[in-house]
Amino acid sequence: KQAFDVIVKTSGYSYREEENIIRVALGITFDKERESSELAQPVVYRVYKLSFAEPREVKTNVDKLVSKKGKVEVDGRTNSLIVTDIESRHQDIKDLLGILDAPNPQVDIEVRVVDIDYDYGRDLGITWSLSNLRSKRHNVTAAGTLLTPAPSYFDITVGTVRNFAKINAILNFSESEGKTKTIANPRITALNNREAEILGGRKFPVNVLDEAGNLVTRYFEVGTKLKVTPHINSKDEITMDIPAELS
């Protein structure tokens, strides 16, 4: 049968087994037969309520499964997809939604913006970019490298850090010595593959005149703005895109 399958497909044909009879024809012939069969079937109306996924995002994938008679609509109020199609296509759609409508993993991100002397930072083994850092539950990778070993009295070699608490311990120690200063320590929860914005700074009020000449207060962001996008793979390892912007 395997040899038969290869011969038929390399010749540009396809085949079907129907009640112990093998039909061989061009693939387009079977496609037309399928379309004719589907056009003769009644359509079924169903509402698929989504628990986690955004219906407008999922609709793009569902549209690829409906027949020529099928139709997919979005009801944002109930977070649902309304599908009208033949029964066999509904089963395909149900199977797909079972995969796509899953909770999106979340990542708790803590940022510590620290004012540190450049030379002192080098003494700690910092080359001002991070890689190969690991938390208890996840691996985290960011652009850059940490190459220079830290002094032994910190009991840590930066670049093979296994616990972010050790990094905080170093910063807390250096801050108590007056060698560093924490400017901001914001936290945020980000969804997998979704960009989250973190401001490591403050919003300062400034009194300005609007177009009508009225005195109004506007807030301007001052500090380091990070746009973080976490990516979690099947092994629960986290890779993050972290472009930074000074404002």
PAZAPA-4460 file (N, C-alpha, C; in steps of 0.05 Angstrom, whole numbers, plus 32768, in hexadecimal, padded with zeros to 4 digits):
% residues 247
    n_x    n_y    n_z   ca_x   ca_y   ca_z    c_x    c_y    c_z   seq   type   mol
   8011   7FE8   8000   8000   8000   8000   8011   8019   8000     1      K     A
   8028   8018   800E   803A   802F   800F   8045   8035   7FF3     2      Q     A
   804D   8020   7FE4   8057   8023   7FC9   8041   802F   7FB7     3      A     A
   8028   8025   7FBA   8012   802E   7FAA   800D   804C   7FB0     4      F     A
   800F   8054   7FC9   800B   8070   7FD1   801F   8082   7FC4     5      D     A
   8038   8079   7FC3   804E   8089   7FB7   804A   808C   7F99     6      V     A
   8042   8075   7F8C   803F   8076   7F6F   8028   8088   7F67     7      I     A
   8012   8087   7F76   7FFA   8097   7F6F   8000   80B5   7F73     8      V     A
   800D   80BC   7F89   8012   80D8   7F8F   8028   80E4   7F7D     9      K     A
   803C   80D4   7F76   8051   80DF   7F63   8046   80E2   7F47    10      T     A
   802F   80D5   7F41   8023   80D8   7F27   800F   80EF   7F26    11      S     A
   800C   80FC   7F3D   7FF9   8113   7F3E   7FDD   810B   7F43    12      G     A
   7FD8   80F3   7F4D   7FBD   80EA   7F53   7FB9   80E7   7F71    13      Y     A
   7FA1   80E0   7F78   7F9A   80DB   7F94   7F87   80C3   7F94    14      S     A
   7F82   80B8   7FAB   7F70   80A1   7FAC   7F60   80A1   7FC6    15      Y     A
   7F4A   8092   7FC5   7F39   808E   7FDC   7F30   8071   7FDE    16      R     A
   7F2E   8068   7FF7   7F24   804D   7FFC   7F07   804F   8004    17      E     A
   7EF5   8043   7FF5   7ED9   8043   7FFB   7ECE   8027   7FF9    18      E     A
   7EC7   801B   8010   7EBC   8000   8012   7ECD   7FEC   8002    19      E     A
   7EE7   7FEA   8009   7EF9   7FD8   7FFD   7EFF   7FDD   7FDF    20      N     A
   7EF7   7FF4   7FD6   7EFD   7FFC   7FBA   7F0F   8015   7FBB    21      I     A
   7F24   8014   7FAC   7F37   802B   7FAA   7F31   803A   7F91    22      I     A
   7F2A   8054   7F95   7F25   8066   7F7E   7F3E   8077   7F7A    23      R     A
   7F47   8079   7F61   7F5E   808A   7F5A   7F54   809F   7F48    24      V     A
   7F5B   80B8   7F4E   7F53   80CF   7F3E   7F65   80E7   7F44    25      A     A
   7F62   80FC   7F35   7F71   8114   7F3A   7F67   8120   7F55    26      L     A
   7F79   812D   7F63   7F71   8138   7F7D   7F5A   814C   7F7B    27      G     A
   7F5A   815B   7F65   7F45   816F   7F61   7F2A   8162   7F5E    28      I     A
   7F29   814A   7F54   7F10   813B   7F51   7F04   8135   7F6D    29      T     A
   7F14   812C   7F7F   7F0A   8126   7F9A   7F03   8140   7FA8    30      F     A
   7F11   8156   7FA3   7F0A   8170   7FAF   7EEF   8179   7FA7    31      D     A
   7EE9   8176   7F8D   7ECF   817E   7F82   7EB9   816C   7F8E    32      K     A
   7EBE   8153   7F91   7EAA   8141   7F9C   7EA4   8148   7FB9    33      E     A
   7EBA   8150   7FC8   7EB6   8158   7FE4   7EA6   8171   7FE5    34      R     A
   7EAC   8184   7FD4   7E9D   819E   7FD4   7E80   8199   7FCE    35      E     A
   7E7A   8188   7FBB   7E5E   8182   7FB3   7E4F   8174   7FCA    36      S     A
   7E5E   8162   7FD8   7E52   8154   7FEF   7E4C   8168   8006    37      S     A
   7E5E   817A   800B   7E5A   818D   8020   7E44   81A1   801A    38      E     A
   7E42   81A9   8001   7E2C   81BC   7FF9   7E11   81AF   7FFD    39      L     A
   7E0F   8195   7FFC   7DF6   8187   7FFF   7DEE   8183   801D    40      A     A
   7E01   8187   802F   7DFC   8182   804B   7DF0   819B   8058    41      Q     A
   7DDF   8197   806C   7DD4   81AE   807B   7DE8   81BB   808D    42      P     A
   7DE5   81D5   8091   7DF8   81E3   80A3   7DED   81E2   80C0    43      V     A
   7E00   81E4   80D2   7DF9   81E4   80EF   7E04   81FD   80FC    44      V     A
   7DF4   8209   810D   7DFB   8222   811A   7E04   821C   8136    45      Y     A
   7E1D   8225   813D   7E27   8220   8158   7E36   8238   8163    46      R     A
   7E35   823B   817D   7E43   8251   818B   7E59   8244   819C    47      V     A
   7E72   824D   8197   7E89   8243   81A6   7E93   825A   81B9    48      Y     A
   7E8D   8256   81D2   7E95   826A   81E6   7EB2   8265   81EF    49      K     A
   7EC3   8279   81EC   7EDF   8276   81F2   7EE5   827E   820F    50      L     A
   7EF6   8270   821C   7EFC   8276   8238   7F15   8287   823B    51      S     A
   7F29   8283   8229   7F42   8291   822B   7F4A   82A1   8213    52      F     A
   7F46   8296   81FB   7F4F   82A3   81E2   7F3E   82BA   81DA    53      A     A
   7F49   82CC   81CB   7F3B   82E3   81BF   7F2D   82D9   81A6    54      E     A
   7F12   82DC   81A3   7F04   82D1   818C   7F0E   82DC   8172    55      P     A
   7F15   82F6   8171   7F1E   8301   8157   7F39   82F5   814E    56      R     A
   7F4A   82EE   8161   7F63   82E1   815A   7F5F   82C5   8151    57      E     A
   7F4D   82B6   815E   7F48   829A   8158   7F39   8298   813D    58      V     A
   7F29   82AC   8136   7F18   82AB   811E   7F2A   82A6   8105    59      K     A
   7F41   82B2   8104   7F53   82AF   80ED   7F59   8292   80E7    60      T     A
   7F5D   8282   80FC   7F63   8266   80F8   7F4A   8256   80F2    61      N     A
   7F33   825D   80FF   7F1A   824F   80FA   7F11   8253   80DD    62      V     A
   7F15   826B   80D3   7F0D   8271   80B7   7F19   825D   80A3    63      D     A
   7F30   8253   80A9   7F3E   8240   8097   7F31   8225   8096    64      K     A
   7F1F   821F   80AA   7F13   8204   80AC   7EF7   8203   80A1    65      L     A
   7EEA   8219   809E   7ECE   8218   8096   7ECB   8212   8078    66      V     A
   7EB5   8206   8071   7EAF   81FF   8055   7EA6   8218   8046    67      S     A
   7EA0   8215   802D   7E96   822B   801D   7E7B   8235   8027    68      K     A
   7E6D   8224   8035   7E53   822C   8040   7E56   8238   805C    69      K     A
   7E6E   8235   8067   7E72   823D   8083   7E75   825B   8087    70      G     A
   7E70   8263   80A0   7E73   8280   80A7   7E7B   8281   80C5    71      K     A
   7E8D   8293   80CB   7E96   8297   80E7   7E93   82B4   80EE    72      V     A
   7E85   82B8   8105   7E81   82D3   8110   7E8C   82D5   812C    73      E     A
   7E93   82ED   8134   7E9D   82F2   814F   7E89   8301   815F    74      V     A
   7E84   82F7   8177   7E73   8306   818B   7E85   830E   81A2    75      D     A
   7E8F   8327   81A1   7EA1   8330   81B5   7E95   8332   81D1    76      G     A
   7E7B   8337   81D3   7E6D   833A   81ED   7E6F   8320   81FD    77      R     A
   7E6B   8309   81F0   7E6C   82F0   81FE   7E86   82E1   81FA    78      T     A
   7E99   82EE   81EC   7EB3   82E1   81E6   7EAE   82C6   81D8    79      N     A
   7E9E   82C7   81C3   7E97   82AE   81B5   7E9B   82B0   8197    80      S     A
   7E9C   8298   818A   7E9C   8296   816D   7E82   8289   8165    81      L     A
   7E74   8295   8152   7E5B   828A   8148   7E61   827E   812C    82      I     A
   7E5E   8263   812A   7E66   8255   8112   7E4E   8247   8106    83      V     A
   7E4A   824C   80EC   7E36   823E   80DD   7E44   822E   80C7    84      T     A
   7E41   8213   80C9   7E4E   8202   80B5   7E43   81E6   80B7    85      D     A
   7E4D   81D4   80A6   7E44   81B8   80A6   7E50   81AA   80BE    86      I     A
   7E44   8194   80C6   7E4B   8186   80DF   7E69   817D   80DF    87      E     A
   7E73   8173   80C9   7E8E   8169   80C9   7EA3   817F   80CE    88      S     A
   7E9D   8197   80C4   7EAF   81AD   80C9   7EAE   81B7   80E6    89      R     A
   7E97   81B4   80F3   7E94   81BC   810F   7EA7   81AB   8120    90      H     A
   7EAA   8192   811A   7EBC   8181   8129   7ED8   818A   8127    91      Q     A
   7EE1   8192   810F   7EFC   819C   810B   7F00   81B6   811B    92      D     A
   7EEC   81C7   811A   7EED   81E1   8129   7EEF   81DC   8147    93      I     A
   7EDF   81C9   8151   7EDF   81C3   816D   7EFA   81B9   8176    94      K     A
   7F07   81A8   8166   7F21   819D   816C   7F36   81B4   816D    95      D     A
   7F34   81C6   815A   7F47   81DC   8159   7F44   81EF   8171    96      L     A
   7F2B   81F5   8178   7F27   8207   818F   7F30   81FA   81A9    97      L     A
   7F2F   81E0   81AA   7F39   81D2   81C2   7F56   81D7   81C6    98      G     A
   7F65   81DC   81B1   7F82   81E2   81B3   7F87   8200   81B7    99      I     A
   7F78   8211   81A8   7F7E   822D   81A8   7F72   823B   81C1   100      L     A
   7F5C   8232   81CB   7F4F   823F   81E2   7F5B   8234   81FC   101      D     A
   7F74   823A   8201   7F82   8231   8219   7F8C   8249   8228   102      A     A
   7F90   8247   8242   7F9A   825E   8251   7FB6   8265   8248   103      P     A
   7FBB   827F   8245   7FD5   8288   823D   7FE7   828B   8256   104      N     A
   7FFE   827E   8257   800F   827F   826E   8017   829C   8274   105      P     A
   801B   82A2   828E   8022   82BD   8297   803E   82BC   82A3   106      Q     A
   804C   82D3   82A1   8066   82D6   82AC   8067   82EE   82BE   107      V     A
   806F   82EA   82D7   8072   8300   82EA   808E   830C   82E6   108      D     A
   8090   8325   82DF   80A9   8332   82D8   80AE   8348   82ED   109      I     A
   80C6   8347   82F8   80CF   835C   830B   80E7   836A   82FF   110      E     A
   80E5   8385   82FE   80FB   8395   82F3   8107   83A6   8309   111      V     A
   8121   83A6   830A   812F   83B7   831E   8142   83C9   830F   112      R     A
   813B   83E3   830E   814B   83F7   8301   815E   8403   8316   113      V     A
   8178   83FF   8311   818C   8406   8326   81A0   8419   831A   114      V     A
   81A6   842E   8329   81BB   8441   8322   81D5   8436   832F   115      D     A
   81E8   842E   831E   8200   8421   8327   8218   842C   8319   116      I     A
   822E   842F   8327   8246   8439   831B   8251   8424   8307   117      D     A
   8259   842E   82F0   8261   841C   82DA   8278   840A   82E3   118      Y     A
   828D   8415   82F0   82A4   8405   82F8   829C   83F1   830E   119      D     A
   828B   83FA   8320   8282   83E8   8335   8272   83D0   8329   120      Y     A
   8263   83D7   8315   8253   83C1   8308   8266   83AD   82FB   121      G     A
   827C   83B6   82F0   828F   83A4   82E4   829C   8392   82F9   122      R     A
   82A0   839D   8311   82AB   838D   8327   8298   8377   832F   123      D     A
   827E   837B   832A   826A   8366   8331   8268   8351   831B   124      L     A
   8276   8356   8305   8274   8343   82EF   825E   834A   82DB   125      G     A
   8254   8362   82DC   823E   836A   82CB   8249   8377   82B1   126      I     A
   8240   836D   829A   8247   8379   8281   822F   8388   8275   127      T     A
   821B   838D   8287   8204   839D   8280   81F1   8390   826C   128      W     A
   81F1   8376   826B   81DD   8367   825C   81DD   834B   8268   129      S     A
   81C6   833D   8266   81C3   8324   8275   81BE   830D   8262   130      L     A
   81C7   82F5   826A   81C0   82DD   825C   81C4   82C5   826F   131      S     A
   81B6   82AF   8269   81B9   8296   8277   81B2   8298   8295   132      N     A
   819F   82AA   829B   8195   82AC   82B7   817F   8298   82BA   133      L     A
   817D   828D   82D2   8168   8279   82D6   815A   827E   82F1   134      R     A
   813F   827A   82F0   8130   827C   8309   812B   825F   8312   135      S     A
   811D   825C   8328   8117   8241   8332   8106   8231   831E   136      K     A
   80F2   823F   8312   80DF   8230   8301   80E6   8233   82E4   137      R     A
   80F3   8248   82DC   80F6   824D   82BF   8113   8256   82B9   138      H     A
   811B   8251   82A1   8133   825C   8296   812C   8276   8289   139      N     A
   813E   828A   828B   8138   82A4   827F   8151   82AC   826E   140      V     A
   814C   82B4   8256   8162   82BD   8245   815C   82D9   823A   141      T     A
   816F   82EA   823B   816D   8305   822F   8186   830A   821F   142      A     A
   8184   831F   820E   819B   8324   81FC   81B4   832C   820B   143      A     A
   81CB   8323   8201   81E5   832B   820D   81F2   8315   821D   144      G     A
   8208   831C   822B   8217   8308   823A   8221   8314   8254   145      T     A
   8225   8303   8267   8233   830A   8280   824C   82F9   8281   146      L     A
   8263   8305   827F   827B   82F6   827B   828E   82F7   8294   147      L     A
   8291   830E   82A0   82A5   8311   82B6   829B   8305   82D0   148      T     A
   82A9   82F2   82DC   82A0   82E7   82F6   829F   82FC   830B   149      P     A
   828B   82F9   831E   8289   830B   8334   829D   8303   834A   150      A     A
   82A5   8316   835B   82B7   8310   8371   82AC   82FA   8383   151      P     A
   82BE   82E9   838E   82B5   82D2   839C   82A6   82D8   83B6   152      S     A
   82AA   82F1   83C2   829D   82F7   83DB   827F   82FA   83D8   153      Y     A
   8275   82FB   83BF   8258   82FC   83BB   824D   82E0   83B9   154      F     A
   825E   82CC   83B8   8256   82B0   83B5   8244   82AC   839C   155      D     A
   824C   82B8   8386   823C   82B7   836E   824D   82BC   8356   156      I     A
   8248   82AE   8341   8255   82B4   8327   8240   82BD   8314   157      T     A
   8240   82D6   830E   822B   82E1   82FC   822F   82D5   82E0   158      V     A
   8219   82CB   82D5   821B   82BD   82BB   8212   82A0   82BF   159      G     A
   8214   8297   82D8   820A   827C   82DE   81F7   827E   82F6   160      T     A
   81E9   8295   82F8   81D7   8299   830E   81BF   8287   830D   161      V     A
   81B8   827A   8323   81A2   8268   8323   8189   8274   8331   162      R     A
   818C   828A   833E   8176   8295   834E   8178   82B4   834D   163      N     A
   8162   82C0   8345   8163   82DE   8343   8165   82EB   835E   164      F     A
   815E   82DC   8373   8161   82E7   838E   817E   82EE   8394   165      A     A
   8191   82E0   8388   81AD   82E6   838D   81B5   8301   8380   166      K     A
   81A9   8306   8369   81AE   8320   835C   81A4   8336   836E   167      I     A
   818C   8333   8378   8180   8347   838A   8191   834A   83A3   168      N     A
   819C   8334   83AD   81AD   8335   83C5   81C6   8346   83C0   169      A     A
   81D2   8343   83A9   81E9   8354   83A2   81E2   8371   83A0   170      I     A
   81CB   8377   8393   81C3   8392   8390   81BB   839F   83AB   171      L     A
   81AE   838F   83BC   81A7   8399   83D7   81C0   839F   83E7   172      N     A
   81D4   838E   83E5   81ED   8392   83F4   81FB   83AB   83EA   173      F     A
   81FD   83AE   83CF   820B   83C5   83C4   81FC   83DF   83CA   174      S     A
   81E1   83DD   83CC   81D2   83F5   83D2   81D6   83FE   83EF   175      E     A
   81D9   83EA   8401   81DE   83F1   841D   81FA   83FD   8420   176      S     A
   820C   83F7   840D   8227   8403   840E   8228   841E   83FF   177      E     A
   8210   8426   83F4   820F   8440   83E6   821B   843F   83CA   178      G     A
   821F   8427   83BF   822C   8425   83A5   8217   8422   838E   179      K     A
   81FE   841C   8395   81E9   841B   8381   81D0   8428   838D   180      T     A
   81BD   842E   837B   81A4   843A   8384   818D   8430   8372   181      K     A
   8179   8424   837F   8162   841A   8370   8150   8431   8369   182      T     A
   814C   8435   834F   813C   844B   8345   811E   8443   8344   183      I     A
   811A   842A   833B   80FE   8420   8338   80FF   8401   8339   184      A     A
   80E9   83F6   8343   80E7   83D9   8346   80CB   83D0   833E   185      N     A
   80C2   83D5   8325   80A7   83CE   831D   80A4   83B0   8318   186      P     A
   808B   83A7   831A   8084   838B   8314   806C   838B   8301   187      R     A
   806B   8376   82F1   8055   8373   82DE   8051   8356   82D7   188      I     A
   8038   834F   82D0   8032   8334   82C7   802D   8335   82A9   189      T     A
   803C   8326   8299   8039   8327   827C   8030   830C   8272   190      A     A
   8020   830D   825D   8017   82F4   8250   802C   82EA   823C   191      L     A
   802D   82D0   8239   803F   82C4   8226   803B   82CF   820A   192      N     A
   8051   82D7   81FD   8051   82E2   81E2   8042   82FC   81DF   193      N     A
   803D   830A   81F6   802F   8324   81F5   8041   8339   8201   194      R     A
   8043   8350   81F3   8055   8365   81FD   8048   8373   8215   195      E     A
   8059   8378   8229   8051   8387   8241   8065   839E   8245   196      A     A
   805A   83B4   824D   806B   83CC   8250   8070   83D2   826E   197      E     A
   8089   83D7   8274   8091   83DD   8290   80A0   83F7   8290   198      I     A
   8098   8409   82A3   80A7   8422   82A6   80B7   8420   82BF   199      L     A
   80D1   8420   82BC   80E3   8421   82D3   80EA   843E   82DA   200      G     A
   80D7   844C   82E4   80DB   8468   82EA   80C2   8474   82F7   201      G     A
   80BC   848D   82F0   80A5   849A   82FB   8097   84AB   82E6   202      R     A
   807E   84B2   82ED   806F   84C5   82DD   806F   84E0   82EB   203      K     A
   807B   84F4   82DF   807D   850F   82EC   8067   8521   82E1   204      F     A
   8059   852F   82F4   8045   8542   82EB   8052   855D   82E2   205      P     A
   8048   8567   82CC   8052   8581   82C2   803A   8592   82BA   206      V     A
   8039   85AA   82C4   8023   85BC   82BE   8029   85CA   82A3   207      N     A
   8016   85C7   8290   8019   85D3   8275   7FFF   85E0   826E   208      V     A
   8000   85F0   8259   7FE8   85FD   824E   7FDD   85ED   8237   209      L     A
   7FC2   85E8   8237   7FB7   85D9   8221   7FB0   85ED   820A   210      D     A
   7FA3   85E3   81F5   7F9E   85F4   81DD   7F8C   860C   81E4   211      E     A
   7F7B   8609   81F9   7F69   861E   8200   7F76   8632   8214   212      A     A
   7F8F   862D   821B   7F9D   863E   822E   7F98   8638   824B   213      G     A
   7F8B   8621   8250   7F86   8618   826C   7F9F   8609   8277   214      N     A
   7FA3   860D   8291   7FB9   8600   829E   7FB1   85E3   82A5   215      L     A
   7FBF   85D0   829A   7FB8   85B3   829F   7FD1   85A5   82A8   216      V     A
   7FCD   858E   82B4   7FE4   857E   82BD   7FE7   8565   82AB   217      T     A
   7FFE   8562   82A0   8004   854B   8290   801B   853B   829D   218      R     A
   8019   8521   8299   802D   850F   82A6   8040   8505   8290   219      Y     A
   805A   8507   8296   806E   84FE   8284   807E   84E7   8291   220      F     A
   8083   84D2   8281   8092   84BB   828B   80AF   84C1   828A   221      E     A
   80BD   84BD   82A0   80DA   84C1   82A2   80E6   84A7   82AD   222      V     A
   80F8   849B   829F   8105   8483   82A8   810B   8470   8291   223      G     A
   810D   8457   8297   8113   8442   8283   80F9   8433   827D   224      T     A
   80F1   8433   8264   80D9   8425   825C   80E1   840B   824E   225      K     A
   80D7   83F4   8258   80DD   83DA   824D   80C4   83CF   8240   226      L     A
   80C7   83C4   8228   80B1   83B6   821B   80B9   8398   821B   227      K     A
   80AD   8389   822D   80B5   836E   8232   80A1   835A   8225   228      V     A
   80AC   8348   8215   809C   8333   8209   80A7   8318   8211   229      T     A
   809A   8309   8223   80A4   82EF   822B   809B   82D9   8217   230      P     A
   80AC   82C5   8214   80A6   82AE   8203   80AC   8295   8213   231      H     A
   8097   8285   8218   809A   826D   8228   8098   8255   8216   232      I     A
   80AD   8243   8216   80AC   822C   8205   80A1   8214   8214   233      N     A
   80A1   81FD   8207   8094   81E5   8212   80A3   81DA   822B   234      S     A
   80BB   81E3   822F   80CA   81DB   8247   80C8   81EF   825E   235      K     A
   80B6   8202   825B   80B2   8218   826F   80CB   8229   8271   236      D     A
   80DA   822B   825C   80F1   823E   825B   80E7   8258   8250   237      E     A
   80F0   826E   825B   80E7   8289   8253   80FD   8298   8245   238      I     A
   80F6   82A2   822D   8108   82B4   821F   80F9   82CF   821D   239      T     A
   8107   82E5   8222   80F9   82FF   8222   8107   8312   820F   240      M     A
   80F6   8320   81FF   80FF   8337   81EF   80FC   8350   8201   241      D     A
   8112   835F   8205   8110   8376   8217   811D   838E   820B   242      I     A
   8110   839B   81F8   811B   83B5   81EE   8116   83CA   8203   243      P     A
   812A   83DB   8207   8129   83F0   821C   8129   840B   820F   244      A     A
   811B   841E   821C   8119   8439   8211   811C   844D   8229   245      E     A
   812D   8460   8226   8130   8474   823B   811E   848C   8234   246      L     A
   8110   8495   8248   80FE   84AC   8244   8102   84C2   8258   247      S     A
***
